[in-house]
Amino acid sequence: MNKTEVVEYVAKAANLTKADALRAVDAYHEAVTKGLKKEGKVAFVGFGTYAAKKRAAREGINPLTKAKIKIPAKMAVTFKAGSKLKDAVN
């Protein structure tokens, strides 16, 4: 499912226009992004938790040249599914 399909689903399920549904989906993305930047975690009980975690700098290998490279530290986003989401998928 891509963003367009999600917007169409939200529009139909919430009885909104596609433009309103697009704004709602974009607002959701913005809220999650801001929450991760500010607090490092966004939780939806039963659905799941987004978390921003710091990855340490490390050494890697370029698979093409086999040369060692330094991979810088960075923040990575993880998602852990909640129990209701897991049950719904299974």
PyMOL commands that set and color helices and strands:
alter all, ss='L'
color gray80, all
select helices_A, chain A and resi 3-13+18-39+83-89
alter helices_A, ss='H'
color red, helices_A
select strands_A, chain A and resi 41-44+48-55+58-61+68-71+74-81
alter strands_A, ss='S'
color yellow, strands_A
deselect
rebuild
show_as cartoon
